[in-house]
Amino acid sequence: MYVPTDESYQRWKTLVPFVYDWFNNFNVPWPSLAVRWGSVLEDKQYKFSQRVYITEQTGAHPGADANTILSYNVDVTKPRVAAAEHMLFDDGTDGGGFASAGANGIANGGENAGGGGPRVSNINLGFFKKVHAIIHPGEVNNMRSFGSLNPDVLVTHTDSEELYVWDVKRQPGRSFKECRVRNDDANYKPSTPDLILSGHTEFAEFALDCHAKEYKVASGGRDTNVLVWHLPDFSANAAVDSSNRNGKVKTSESGVEGVRLNAQYTFKGHTDTVEDVAFHPTDSNILCSVSDDTRLLFWDSRCDHGKPVNAVKASEVDVHVVDWNALNTNLIATGGKDKIVKVWDWRKIGEFSSPRKGGKKQQEGETASEKDMVIMSHSHEGEILRASWSPHDENVFASASDDGCLNVWDLSRKKGTNSSDEEATTTANDNDKPNTDGATAGAENDSGEGDDGNTNKPKKSRFGEAPPDELLFTHSGHRNPITDFQWNPHDPWTVVSSGSGANVASTCQFWRISDLITRPKEEVMQELEKHSAYICGRAAKPAESDDDTEDTGDDTSDAGDDPTNTKEEDFVKREEQNMTRNPSYETAQEEAFEAMDL
C-alpha cells in the first residue's frame, strides 16, 4: 500500500483556500468504509441542509463496540459563499495552529481518540449534527442507496452471505449509550433490518449496486456468482414497509432476525471472487461485473443466466471496481490492482442484444488493447478502490485509490480520441491549467529541462511523468487509503469522501472544486480580466517603490518614459479613482471574489 508523504499533504493543505470553493474536514473516531448522501432537508439562501450516512467499523471480535450507521445533517455551503478562512481546519497535527470551522465559523471540539497520534473529534462542529443511529449486525464493508428513487433506503454488505436493507426513516433511532455497548455485553442488541437478502453460499463483502429507477439490488461474492433481487417480489411495498414481520427466522450463521427474500436471478460465469457490480442506468435487466479473474462480464436477465452475453479481459490482475455512466450509457469505468483507470466504450466490445454487423468480438481469453478503451491512465500510485461517474456531466468521473488521492477526470479534455464514431474534442486550453496536489492537470514544467522552446513536449506531473490530458483535479486531503466517496446528486462538483487506515486519523471530508478550475479557461480569464485592476490594487507595491506616500498622479520619474508602464499605471489610477468616488465599487468586486478573499 502506497502511503502519502507529509510533504505532499502539507503542500495540498496550503492550497485548500485556492482550489476549493468549499471544504470541511471531519475526523471520525472509527474507520468508515462507506459514505452516502441522503435527501435534502432544507434549502436556505446561502446553504442547504442534507442528510449524510456514515458507517463506523469498530471490529467483529468479542468485546468490540457496536458497528453503526450514523445519520448526520450537514449544512452544505452554496457556491461562491465560503470565504478562505472558513476552509482552514485542524487535522490533529497542527497543535492548534489552525482553527477548524464550517461555513458558519463555529470552532471545532477537542475530544481526542487513541491511535495514530493526536486526533480531533469534530462531532460538535456546527455544520455537522448527528441525528440518528443504527446498530449494524457486524462490520459494514459496503453501503449503497437507491439514489434518486429513495436515497434514504440503504443496502449493506457485511462479513456474511446475506445483505441487509434499511429504511432509515422507519428505523428506530438508537441512543449514543446503546451504540457504545460492546458486542459481548448482555445488553447488546443490534437493529433489525427491514429486509434480509439471501442467496449467496459464501461471504459477499464488497460487490454491491442498487438501481436508481427500480428497487433492484445486485451483489457478488466469494461464491463467484452475481445475484439480483427484485424487492417488490416480496411485497408491493417491501422497500419502504417495515411493518410486515410475518415469518421471522433466525439462522445459525448470522443470528440476525428478519424477513428474508431469495434472489430473483443468479448469474454464473466468473471463476474467482466478484469484486464489484454495476447496473445499466436505464435498463435494470442489464448489468456488468468485475472479478479477481481479471474479466469484465456483461449479463442480461432475459438471456441464459449461465453464460455472459459479452466478456472482455480487463486486466492482467484483479479488477476491483466498475461503474456505468448514467448520462452516456456507452461508457464504463474500471480499475484495480494494476493501478490503472480504464474507460471502456462497450460498443467496441460488442452489443448486448447481438454483435454489430461486421464488428469483431473479443474472443475468450483475449487481452483487451488500448483501442478498446477511451482512456487508460497510470496516474495513481496505489490500487484503485473506487470509481464513480458524475451525475451532472457525462464526461466527468472520479477514481479513488489507496494512495490517498481522489482523481477527477474530464474526458472532454482528452486530445484526440480512439473512437471512429466520435469527432476529436477541442483541448487547446489543456496545457494552461495548473497541476499540483489538489489542483488541475497539465501544469507547466517549472524546471524547463529539455524544453528547448518546444511547448508541445509533455509536462511533468508530481510523479515525474506527463500528466494525462484528461486529469482535471486531484484531491489529496486524506493521508490514508480512500475507502469510499460519492458525488452529491443535488450539487455539481461537490463530493463527500472518507479515508481510513495507515495509522492516521480516519477522516470524512466534504468539498467542492473551485469553478475557476472546472469552468472553460476563456470564461475564467474574461472574469479575471474584469477584476484585474482590483486584484493588482490589493497586492503589495512594486519592489522598486520604497516610499509609503500615496500616489498623487504628479510622478515625473523616468518610469513614465516607458509607454507600457504608463498605460498600466493610468489604468490602475482610474480604477482607484472609481473606488474613491463610489465606495460600493470595491464591495461589488469583493462579492464576486469572496471565495478567493484571503
N, C-alpha and C positions, 0 to 999 in steps of 0.2 A: 504493500500500500504506500502510495506517494504521500508524504506529509509536507504541506506548505511551510515555507520558512518564515520566521518572524519578520525578516526584512521585507519580503513581498507583502505580508499582511499589513505592516506599518505603512508601506508605500500606498497600499489601497486605502488605508484609513484616512490619510491626508487628502485623498481625492474625493471623499464622500460628498462634501458640500458642492462640488463642481459637476459631478457626473450623475447625481441622483436628484430627482425632483422632490422625492420624499423618502425618508429612511427611518426605520425604528428597529432596534435590537432588543431581543428578549431572551435572557439567559434562563434556561429551564433546568430544574433540579435533577431530572432524569432524562436519559436519551429518548428522543422522539423519532420514530421511524416513519411516521405518516402525518401529513397535514392536509386539510381540505378547507376551502372556502364554503361557507353556508349562505343563507339567504340574507338579503339586505333588509335591515330592520327600520332604519330611519334616514331620511335624506335631508340634510341641512345646507345652509348657504356655502360654507367653506369645508364641510366634511360630511361623510355619511357613515352610519354605524352598520357593521356587518358581522354576522356570526362566523367564527372560525373554530374548527375542530382540530385538536392536537392530542396525540397519543403519548402516554408515558410508559416506557418499558422498564419495569423495576426488576424483572427476572422471574424465572419459573421455579427456582429452587425453594425448598422449605424455609420458611422464615422471611421470605421476601415481602415487601409491601405490595399492596394491590396494584395490578396493572389497570390503567384507566384510560378512558376517552374523555377529555376535558373540553367543555364548550366555553368559548370566550366571546364577548362583544368587543369588537375592535373599531376604534374611530379611524377611518381612512381619510387622510387629508386630501382634498381635491387638488388637481394640477395647478401649479404656479401659486400656491398658497404658503407652503412651508418655507421659512427662512433658513439660512445656513446654520444658525446657532441651534435650531431645533433638531439638527441631524447629528450633533455631537453626542457621543454615548460612552458609557463606562462598561468595558468588557471584562472588568475584574483584574486587569493587568496594569492599569494606569495609576494606581494608588490614589484615586480620587481626582486625578488631573482633569478629567472630563466630566461634564455634567450630562447625565442621561435624562433626556426629556422627549416627550412626544410633541405632537402638534400644538398642544395646549400649554407646553412648557412646564408640566408638573415633573418634579425630580424623581429620581429612582430610589427605590427602597434599598436597604442594605443588608438583607439576610444572606448569610454565607452557607455554602454547601460544600461537603468534603469531596476530595478527589481532584487531581489535576491543577492544584494551585488555588488562588483566591477566586471565588465565584460569587456573582452578584445575582440576587433574585429580583426581577422586575415585576413581581406579581401584583404589587400595588401601584404600578405605573398607571397614569391617568388614561392613556389611550387603550388600555388593555384590562378588561374586567372579567373575571371568572364568574360564570352564571350557572353551570350545570356540570355534573359528573356522572359517568357510567363506570361501574367496576367491571372490567372485562375479564372473562374467564380465560386466563392465560395471556401470554405476550401478544401484542398486536404487531404483526410483521408487515402488514399492508392494509390500506383502507381506501375505499373508493365510494363515491356517491353517484346518484343518478342525474347529476348536472342540472340542466335547465328543467328537466322533468320534476325533480324534487331533490334539491341539494341537501336536505336535512334527513334523508334516509340513507344510512351508511351500511356498507358491507365490509366485513373484516376477515382477514386471514390470521390464523394463529398456528401454533405447532400442533396441528391436528388434521384429521381428514375432513373436517367439517368447516363450513363458513357460517358466519353469524350476520343476521340482518337486524339493524337497529333503526327504529323510527324515533329519533331523538326527542321530538316534541311530545311523544307519548310515553317516553321512558321516565319513570320517577327519578328525580334528582337524588344523588347520594351526597351526604354531608362530607365535609373535609375530614371529620373524625373517622367516618366509616372508611374513607379512602386510605387512611393510614393504618388500618388494621392489617396485620400480617396474615399471609395465606395459611399458616398453620394454627391460627388462633380459632378458638371455638366460635367466636362472634363473626368470623369472616363469612360473608355471603355475597357472591358475585351477582351482578344484574342478570336478569333473564332475557335472552334475545327474543325479539318479536317473531323470528323465524330462523330455523336452522336448516342449512342446505347440505344434503348428504349425497354421497355417490363416489367420492374418491376412496381408493383402497389403501393409499399411503398418504403421508403428510403432503398437504398442499399449503405452501407457505408464502409465496410471493405473487405468482401469476394471477392477475385479477383485473377484470374490467366490467363496468356497468354501462349499458346502452343509454344514451341521452334522450331517446324518444320512446322507449318501451322499457317495462320492468323486466329486463333480461340481464342475467349475470353469467359471465364466462370465467372459468378458472382452470388452472393447470397445476400439476404437482409431480411428485416423485414417481407416481404410477405411470408416467409418460402420456397420460390421457388429457384431453381437453373436454371439459364438461360445460353444458349450458343449462341454466334453469330459467323457466318462464314463471315468474312469481304468481301471476293471476291463475295459473293452473291449480294452485291450492285453494284459493278463494278469490272471488271477484275483486276483493279489496285487500289482498294479502299483504301488499307492500306497506299499507298505512294503517291496517286494522290489527291492533294488538289484543283485542278482547277475546278472540277465539282461542281458547286453551284446551279444546277437546283433544283427547288422545295424547296427553303428555307422556313422554317416555324418558327413561334415563339410561344412558349407555354406560357400560363398564369402562369404556376407553376414556371419554372426556368427563363424564359425570355431570354434564350440563343438561338441565331440564329445558324442554321447549318443544314446540311443534316442528316436525321435520318434513322437508319436501325433497323428493328424489329428483335427480337430473332429468331434463327432457331429452337431451342428446348427449351422447358420448362419442367423441371423435378419437380414432386410433390411427397413429401414423408415425409419431415420434419414437425414438429409440433411447432417449435419455430424459432427464428431468425437464419439464416445461417451465421456463423462466418467466415468460410474460405472454399476455394475450391482448388482442385489440379488436373491437367490433368495427365493421364498416359503419361509418357515421349515419348513413341514411337507410341502410338495409340490414336489419338485425339478423337475417338469415346467413349473412356472410361475416366471417371473422378470420383473423390470422393469428399465428402463434410462433414463438421462437423458443429454442431449446438449447441445452448443452450438447445436443447432437449436431450443432452448427447450422441448422436449417431454419428457414422461414417458410412455413407451410400455410396454405390458404384452404379454408373449409366453407362448405355450403350445406346447410341443413337439409336442402332439397335433393342433395346427391348422396352417394354412398358415404356413410359415416366411417367406413374403414379405410378410406383412401382420400388423401387431399386432392382438391381439384387443381392445385398448382403448387409447385415447390421450387425453391432456389437455395443453393448453398450460400448462406450469407456471410460466412467467415470460416477461418481455419480453426478457430477455437470457440469457446462458449459464447452464445449470444444472450444478453441479459434483458434487453428492453426492446419494445416495439410500440409505435403509436401511429394512428391513422389520421391523416389531415382531414378535418371536418369541413373545411372550406374548399379544398381541392382534393377530391377523393382519389385522384390518380397517384398521390404521393404518400409514401410510408417511410418512417424513420426507424432505424435500428442502431443498436450499439451494444458493446460487450467487453469481453476480456481483452480484446486486441486494442482497446483504447481508441477505436476508430468510429466516428459518427458517419453513418451512411444514409442517404436518402434515395429511395427506390421509386422509379416510375413503373407501376405494376403493368402498364400497357406493354412494356418491353419484355416482361417475363410471362406474358400470356393473359388472355381474358379469363374471367371466371366461368362464364357460360360455355365458351368454346374458344379455341385459339383463333387469332386473327388470320384471315385468309392470306396465305403466303408467309405468315410470320414464323420465325424459328423459336421453338420452345426449348428451354434448357433441359437437357437430359438428366436423369437421376445421377447424382453424384458429381455433376459438372460444376466447377467453381465459377462463381459469377465474376465477370470482368467489370472494369470501370465503365464500360459503355452501357452497362445495365443500370447505372446509377446517375442521379442528378449531381450529387457531390459525394466525395469520400475524403473526410478530413482527419488529420492526425493531431489536432490541436489540444487534446487532453493529455495529461501526464499520468493518469490513472484509469482504471476500468470505468466504463460508462455504467452508471447505476440507474439513471432516469432519463427519459426523453419525452417531450410534450410539445405539440403544435399549439401556436397561439390561436385562441378562438376569435381573434379580431383581424388577422392578416394571414392570408393563405401562404405567403412567402416566409413567414417568421416561425421559428421553433426554437426550443432551448434544450440543452443537454447538460446533465449534471454528472459529476464523477467523484471518485474517492480521492482525487487530487485537491478537493476543496473548492473547485471552480465550477461556476454555472455559466456556460457559454450561450449567448443569444445569437442566432443565425438569421440572416436575411438573404434568401435565395435571389432576390431581385438585384443584389449587388454583384452576383457572380458574373465574371467576364466570359461571355460566350456561353454556349450550352451544348450538351451532347445530344439533345433531343432533336431529331429531324422534323418533329411536328411543331416545334416552337421557334419563334424568332429570337435572335440574340437580344439580350436586355442591355439597356444603357447603363454604363458604370463609370462614366467619366469622372465622377467625384469620389471614387473609392479611395484613391491614394492620399486624399487630403484630410481624412478623418483620423483622429488620434488613436493610438493603441497602447494602452498600459493596463495594469491590473485595474479593473473597474472602468475601463474606457473602451473606445471603439477600435476596430481593427484598421489596418492599413497605415500604421504610423510610419513617419519618415525615419530613416536611419540616421540618427544623430551623429554617429561616428563618421559617416561618409566614406568609409573604407571601400575602395574598389568601385566607387560610383562612376568616376571619370565623366561626370556630367550626364550620364545616361539615366534619365528618370524612369525608364521602363524596367530597370533591373529590380528584382524582388527586394522588398524591405525586410528587415529582421524583426522578429517578434521577441517576446520576453523569453522564449525557449530557444532563441538563436536561429530559427528558421523563418521563412517567409510566411506571414500570416495569411490565411485564406481570404480571398476577396469577400466572401460572404459572412465572415465573422464580424458581427456588429458590436458586441459588447461582452465583457467578462466580469461577472460578479464574483469577487474574491473575499467576501466577508466572513466566510466560515473557515476556521482553521482545522477542520476535520472533514471527513467524508460527508458529502451532501446526501442525505438519506431520502429526501422527498422534496418536491416543490409543486406549485400549481399556479398557472396564470389566473388572475382574477377575471371571471367571466363578465363582470359588470364594469370594469375599469381597465382600459387598454394600457399595456406596458407596466402593469402592476403585478407583483409576484410575492407569494409567501414561500419561504424555503426553510428547511431545517437541516442542521448538521450535528452529527454525534460521533463519538469515538475519539481515538488518537490522544487520550489522556488530557483533553482540553474541554473546557466547559461546553456543554451542549447548548446550541443556540437556535432560536427561531427568529427569522428576520423578515420584515415587511418593507418592500422597496418598490420605487417606480423610477425607471430610467428617465433622465432629463430629455425633454423634447428637443434640445439643442443637438442631441445625438441622433434621435430617431427621425427627425424631420429631414427633408431634402436639403442638401447643402446650400443651394441657391436661395431657398426660402429663409434659412437661418442667417445667411450673410446679409440679405436685404434687411432683416430685422436689426442685426448688429450695426449695420451701416447707419441706420436711422438714429442710433443712440451712441455713435462713436465719439462724438464730442463730449457727451456726458460722461462716458466711461473714461475717456482721457482726462477730463477735468477732475475726476475723483482720484486720479493717480498722482504719485509724487512728482514734484517738479523735476525737470531735467537736471542731470548731474552737473552740467556746466553753470547752472544758475545757483549761486551760493547765498544771495541776499534773500531776506524774508519779507521785503516790501512788496506791496501789491503792484501789479502791472497797471500803469496809468494810461497806457497807449501812446506815451511820448518817447518810447525807446528808439534811439537813433544809433544803436550799435551796428557793427559790421554784419551781424547776422541778418539784418534786413536786406543786405545785398543779394541774398540767395532767394530767387523768386519762389522756389518751392516752399522754403521755410516761411516766407512772408504770407503766402496763401494759406498755409495751415494755421499760422498764428492768428490771422484775421478771422478765420472761420471759428476758432476757439473763442476769440474775443466777442464775436457776435452772439455765440451761444451763452456766454457768461452774462452779456447784457440782457438777453432774453430772460434769463433766470432772475436777474435783478429787477426787471420791470414786472415780471409775472411770477410771483413765488410759487404758484401752483404748477409751473412748468417743471420744476425739479421733482415735485411729488408725482407727477404723471410719469416721468421717466422711471422713478423708483418702483412704482407699482408694476410696471412691465417687467422689471428685473428683480423682483423681490426674492425669487428663488436663488439669485446669484449674489445677494447682498451679504457681504462678509463684514 
